[in-house]
């Protein structure tokens, strides 16, 4: 079993919050986003929760294709979707290295 770092978990959590913010900004439900992005609703829910699946506590790690589809739904760039999560990842990594 692969051990996931605190930075990976922070990335997934922050990415999920970013998805929620974009979805709420547009007044969409999770189901509407999933339909427009042509992805499974359950998969989208898990991304918002920052999880890869319901059984394990592994952090979400979306595929590039999924990121592109979501960026199109939210009318933003993939970089916009990832920027906050990447900042959080780097911050946690730096804290871990400093410890």
Secondary structure as UniProt FT lines:
FT   HELIX           6..26
FT   HELIX           30..37
FT   HELIX           41..49
FT   HELIX           64..74
FT   HELIX           78..98
//
